[in-house]
Amino acid sequence: MPVDFESYHPNNLPNEGTNGRRILEHLAHHPELGFTPSELAEELEIPRGSVGTTLSRLEERGLVRHKGEYWAINVEAYDAQTASEIGLRAVADQFEGDHYDRNHDWDASLPDVDAETSGE
């Protein structure tokens, strides 16, 4: 599907539920700590072979950093925008299936506030 190239802003975060997202969120919850790939694999129950590759991809995006064998969140890259996006997705997940989610035209019968305030 084509997009308006000027207004398109790709998501820098890995998709929800992926190993990359799980690792990133874990590191974000512990910004002051560094973890080895083995520790991340054990704690998150991700195959050890996937962790190293995933960390390298996250590093290419600038989302994580490492010293020796220890990896941590790149706090400068994990800014308010990234945190906001995760927060908005969490809210969307929380209200998935509610009245407004099931009734996509819920706002069709709302009054036109602009028309009411302009005297139309």
Secondary structure, 3 states (H helix, E strand, C coil): CCCCCCCCCCCCCCCCCCHHHHHHHHHHHCCCCCECHHHHHHHHCCCHHHHHHHHHHHHHCCCEEEECCEEEECCCCCCHHHHHHHHHHHHHHHCCCCHHHHCCCCCCCCCCHHHHHHCC
